[in-house]
Amino acid sequence: MRLAKFGVVLGGLILGAGLALPAFAQPAADTLAAIRSRGQLVCSHAPSTVGFSLPDSQGVWRGIDVDYCRAIAAAVLGDATKFRIVPSSTQQRFTMLQSGEIDVLIRSTTWTLAREVSLGLAFAGVNVYDGQGFMVHRDSGVTSARQLDGATVCVQPGTTTELNMADFFRTNRLRYTPVVIENIEEIRNAFITRRCDAYTNDASSLASFAAGQGANASRYLLLPEIISKEPLGPVVRKGDWRFFDIVRWVHFAMVTAEELGITSTNIETFTNSPNPDVQRFLGRTGDLGRMMGLENDWAVRVVRAVGNFSEVWERNMTPIGFPRGVNNLWTNGGLQYAPPMR
């Protein structure tokens, strides 16, 4: 580091005189070492969202976000059961990650410029390409979001959902009254009991809500308008780029496995495959795992634990009626695309 005439030069970045680096730019803790020392990965998920994260009747957490936690534990610790879940609210989630209370946030969280730039956090990938929608009571007769003039709308505070809703109604010159409720169960109950005319959230979350109503699911209608882009995925602290790489490539490993036709049930049959990409994926050639501080068969551990991306989707998202759509592989008209593992 050297002093410059008008500021400080640090790593090629000139800071204005009198300006300090934000706290999140300080050297990051070694998350991988901390996980191995405690023998457990700590993840945070939403407390009750079918398809994403919800304890079953036996108290076992299920959902696509939970599977990502299991996959990371398998890659890092060699055991997909060595993780602990700390549920978080929309208001608490970022603070919990910033403080080090959790290692990774995988909680239906939208990747935005402001969140990545201002919070000291980095999004490691997109496990669900989503978009915000509106749900109404089917007997209301409403079939389009543009018919919601004067409606009351249930929404969670401190979310991109709240901002997108305001933009939508302003753009379309529609009046509305937000019914702002923090707790997800309370907001759903408010909609069920008609304290609000409509409920807005990510389309996947609305599908999850309806699926959770069982025989009453047909009472609710998801309107056709999608008013935003909501790329959802795991979040880690900036600065600890080795752990960032691990979380990002765990996702890419699931996508790559689907591209290669490797599943949790057939992976053993690929051992003698002549395909160089398969041999690198299995860790039988190259040193890709050790580049990240992992064993070279880390991707095999991921697939054995949770399957490829298609298996994870079919297990969690298909049952709630959320179509794969843009979450298909790029070879099938979707956006899921993994860089080469070489």
C-alpha positions in Angstrom: 0.0 0.0 0.0 1.3 3.5 -0.8 -0.1 7.0 -0.2 -1.2 8.8 -3.3 -1.6 12.6 -3.7 -5.3 12.5 -3.4 -5.9 9.2 -1.6 -4.7 5.7 -0.9 -3.8 3.1 -3.5 -4.8 -0.4 -2.4 -4.8 -3.3 -4.8 -5.0 -0.9 -7.7 -8.0 0.9 -6.3 -7.6 4.6 -5.4 -9.7 5.7 -2.5 -10.5 9.3 -2.0 -8.6 11.1 0.9 -10.4 10.6 4.2 -12.4 7.7 2.8 -12.2 4.3 4.5 -12.8 0.9 3.1 -16.3 -0.5 4.0 -16.2 -3.2 6.7 -17.1 -5.9 4.2 -13.9 -5.2 2.1 -11.7 -6.4 5.0 -10.0 -9.8 4.7 -12.7 -12.5 4.9 -12.7 -15.4 7.3 -11.8 -18.8 6.0 -15.3 -20.3 5.8 -14.1 -23.7 4.5 -11.7 -24.0 7.5 -14.5 -23.0 9.9 -16.9 -25.6 8.5 -14.3 -28.3 8.8 -13.3 -27.3 12.3 -16.9 -27.6 13.6 -17.6 -30.6 11.3 -20.8 -29.0 10.1 -22.1 -26.6 7.5 -24.6 -24.0 8.6 -27.3 -23.0 6.1 -30.2 -20.6 6.4 -33.5 -21.2 4.6 -37.1 -19.9 4.7 -39.0 -21.5 7.6 -41.9 -23.0 5.6 -42.0 -22.9 1.8 -43.2 -26.1 0.1 -40.7 -27.1 -2.6 -38.0 -24.9 -1.2 -37.6 -25.6 2.5 -40.1 -27.2 4.8 -39.8 -29.9 7.5 -41.8 -33.0 6.7 -43.9 -35.0 9.2 -40.7 -36.6 10.6 -39.0 -33.2 11.1 -36.7 -33.7 8.1 -36.1 -30.6 6.0 -37.1 -31.0 2.3 -36.9 -28.7 -0.7 -34.6 -27.5 -3.5 -32.8 -25.0 -1.2 -32.2 -27.8 1.4 -30.8 -30.1 -1.3 -28.3 -27.4 -2.2 -27.2 -27.3 1.5 -26.9 -31.1 1.5 -24.9 -30.9 -1.8 -22.4 -28.4 -0.4 -22.0 -30.5 2.8 -21.3 -33.5 0.7 -18.7 -31.6 -1.4 -16.9 -30.0 1.6 -17.3 -32.7 4.4 -17.9 -35.8 2.3 -21.2 -36.3 4.2 -24.5 -34.8 3.1 -25.9 -35.1 6.6 -23.4 -32.9 8.3 -25.3 -29.6 8.1 -27.5 -27.5 10.4 -30.4 -25.3 9.3 -31.0 -21.9 11.0 -34.3 -20.5 9.6 -34.4 -16.8 8.8 -36.9 -14.1 8.1 -36.7 -11.7 5.2 -35.5 -9.0 7.6 -32.8 -11.1 9.3 -31.3 -13.1 6.5 -28.6 -10.8 5.3 -27.5 -9.7 8.8 -27.1 -13.4 9.8 -24.8 -14.0 6.8 -22.8 -10.8 7.3 -22.2 -11.6 11.0 -21.0 -15.1 10.3 -23.9 -16.8 12.1 -24.5 -18.8 9.0 -22.1 -20.0 6.2 -24.4 -19.7 3.3 -27.9 -18.2 2.7 -30.1 -20.3 0.3 -33.5 -18.8 0.9 -35.4 -17.9 -2.3 -33.3 -14.7 -2.4 -33.3 -12.5 -5.5 -29.9 -11.5 -7.0 -29.9 -7.7 -7.5 -27.2 -5.1 -8.1 -27.9 -3.3 -4.9 -27.7 -6.4 -2.7 -24.5 -7.6 -4.2 -22.8 -4.2 -4.2 -23.9 -2.7 -0.9 -24.2 -5.6 1.5 -20.8 -7.2 1.1 -22.4 -10.4 -0.3 -22.0 -12.4 -3.5 -24.5 -14.5 -5.3 -22.9 -17.8 -6.3 -25.4 -18.8 -9.0 -29.1 -19.2 -9.9 -30.9 -22.4 -8.9 -34.3 -21.1 -9.8 -35.1 -18.5 -12.5 -38.3 -17.0 -11.2 -40.6 -14.0 -11.6 -43.1 -12.1 -9.4 -46.8 -12.7 -9.9 -50.1 -12.2 -8.2 -52.6 -14.8 -6.8 -56.3 -14.1 -6.2 -59.3 -16.0 -5.0 -60.7 -17.7 -8.0 -64.3 -16.7 -7.2 -63.3 -13.0 -7.4 -63.7 -13.0 -11.1 -60.3 -11.4 -11.6 -58.3 -12.9 -14.4 -55.6 -10.3 -15.0 -53.3 -8.2 -12.7 -54.6 -5.1 -14.6 -58.0 -5.7 -13.0 -56.6 -5.1 -9.5 -57.3 -1.3 -9.4 -58.2 -0.4 -5.9 -57.2 -3.8 -4.5 -55.6 -4.6 -1.2 -52.5 -6.7 -1.7 -50.6 -8.9 0.9 -46.9 -8.5 0.7 -43.8 -9.0 2.9 -41.8 -5.9 3.8 -38.1 -5.4 3.0 -38.3 -7.4 -0.2 -37.8 -6.8 -3.9 -41.5 -8.0 -4.1 -42.7 -4.9 -2.3 -40.7 -2.6 -4.6 -41.8 -4.5 -7.8 -45.4 -4.2 -6.8 -45.2 -0.5 -6.3 -43.5 -0.1 -9.7 -46.2 -2.3 -11.4 -49.1 -0.3 -10.0 -47.5 3.0 -10.6 -46.6 2.1 -14.2 -50.2 0.9 -14.9 -51.7 3.8 -13.1 -53.6 1.6 -10.7 -54.5 2.3 -7.1 -53.8 -0.3 -4.4 -53.4 -0.7 -0.6 -50.5 -2.8 0.6 -51.2 -5.2 3.5 -47.6 -5.5 4.9 -47.0 -8.6 7.1 -43.5 -9.9 8.0 -44.3 -13.6 8.9 -44.9 -15.8 5.9 -47.6 -17.9 7.6 -49.4 -14.8 8.8 -49.4 -13.3 5.4 -50.8 -16.5 3.8 -53.5 -16.7 6.5 -54.4 -13.1 5.8 -54.9 -13.9 2.2 -56.9 -17.1 2.9 -59.2 -15.1 5.3 -59.6 -12.4 2.6 -57.9 -9.6 4.6 -56.4 -8.8 1.2 -57.8 -9.3 -2.3 -54.5 -10.5 -3.8 -51.2 -12.0 -2.7 -48.0 -11.2 -4.5 -44.7 -13.1 -4.3 -42.4 -15.0 -6.6 -44.5 -17.3 -8.9 -42.8 -20.3 -7.4 -43.7 -19.3 -3.9 -47.3 -18.7 -4.9 -47.4 -22.2 -6.5 -45.9 -23.5 -3.3 -48.6 -21.8 -1.3 -51.4 -23.2 -3.4 -49.9 -26.7 -3.4 -49.8 -26.6 0.4 -53.6 -26.0 0.6 -54.3 -29.6 -0.5 -58.0 -30.0 -1.6 -58.5 -26.3 -1.4 -55.8 -25.5 -4.0 -58.4 -24.9 -6.7 -59.8 -22.0 -4.8 -56.8 -19.8 -5.8 -55.8 -18.5 -9.2 -52.3 -17.5 -10.3 -52.7 -14.6 -12.7 -50.8 -14.7 -16.0 -48.7 -11.6 -15.6 -45.1 -12.0 -14.5 -43.9 -8.5 -13.5 -40.2 -9.0 -12.7 -37.1 -11.0 -13.1 -36.3 -12.9 -9.9 -33.1 -15.0 -10.2 -32.9 -17.0 -6.9 -29.8 -18.6 -5.6 -27.2 -19.1 -2.8 -25.4 -16.2 -1.2 -22.1 -16.0 0.5 -19.9 -13.4 2.0 -17.6 -11.4 -0.4 -13.9 -11.8 0.0 -13.8 -15.5 0.8 -13.5 -16.5 -2.9 -12.5 -20.1 -2.3 -15.8 -20.8 -0.6 -17.6 -18.8 -3.2 -16.0 -21.0 -5.9 -17.2 -24.2 -4.1 -20.8 -23.0 -3.7 -20.9 -21.9 -7.4 -19.4 -25.1 -8.8 -21.6 -27.3 -6.7 -24.5 -25.9 -8.7 -22.6 -26.2 -11.9 -21.8 -29.8 -11.1 -25.5 -30.7 -10.9 -26.1 -29.0 -14.2 -23.1 -30.6 -15.8 -24.2 -34.0 -14.5 -27.6 -33.6 -16.2 -25.8 -32.5 -19.5 -23.7 -35.7 -19.3 -26.7 -38.0 -18.4 -25.2 -38.8 -15.0 -27.7 -39.4 -12.3 -27.6 -40.6 -8.6 -28.6 -44.1 -9.8 -26.3 -44.6 -12.7 -23.2 -42.7 -11.8 -21.3 -45.9 -11.0 -21.7 -47.1 -14.6 -19.7 -44.1 -15.9 -16.4 -45.2 -14.3 -14.9 -46.5 -17.5 -16.4 -44.0 -19.9 -14.0 -42.9 -22.6 -15.4 -39.3 -22.5 -12.8 -37.0 -21.1 -15.4 -34.7 -19.7 -16.9 -37.6 -17.7 -13.4 -38.6 -16.4 -12.8 -35.0 -15.2 -16.2 -34.9 -13.6 -15.6 -38.1 -11.7 -12.2 -36.8 -10.6 -10.3 -39.6 -12.2 -8.3 -37.2 -14.3 -7.2 -33.7 -13.6 -7.0 -32.0 -10.2 -10.1 -29.9 -10.2 -11.2 -30.7 -6.7 -7.8 -29.9 -5.1 -7.9 -26.5 -6.9 -10.8 -25.6 -4.6 -9.4 -27.4 -1.5 -11.6 -30.4 -2.0 -11.2 -34.0 -2.8 -11.1 -34.7 -6.6 -14.3 -36.8 -6.4 -16.3 -33.9 -4.9 -18.7 -33.8 -7.8 -19.4 -37.5 -7.4 -20.3 -36.9 -3.8 -22.7 -34.2 -4.8 -24.6 -36.4 -7.3 -24.7 -39.3 -5.0 -26.2 -37.1 -2.3 -28.8 -35.2 -4.2 -28.7 -36.2 -7.9 -28.3 -34.0 -10.9 -30.2 -30.8 -11.5 -33.1 -32.5 -13.1 -33.5 -34.9 -10.2 -33.4 -32.1 -7.7 -36.1 -30.2 -9.7 -38.3 -33.2 -10.2 -38.2 -34.1 -6.5 -39.0 -30.6 -5.3 -40.5 -28.2 -7.8 -42.5 -30.4 -10.1 -44.8 -31.6 -7.3 -45.9 -28.0 -6.5 -46.9 -27.5 -10.1 -44.1 -25.1 -11.0 -43.0 -25.8 -14.6 -39.4 -26.1 -15.4 -39.6 -23.7 -18.3 -36.6 -21.3 -18.5 -35.0 -23.6 -15.9 -34.4 -26.2 -18.5 -30.9 -26.8 -19.8 -29.7 -24.5 -22.5 -29.9 -27.5 -24.9 -33.6 -27.6 -24.2 -34.5 -23.9 -24.6 -33.7 -23.0 -21.0 -31.1 -20.8 -19.2 -29.3 -23.4 -17.1 -25.8 -23.5 -18.5 -22.6 -24.7 -16.9 -19.1 -23.6 -17.9 -16.7 -26.4 -18.8 -15.3 -28.4 -15.9 -11.7 -28.4 -17.1 
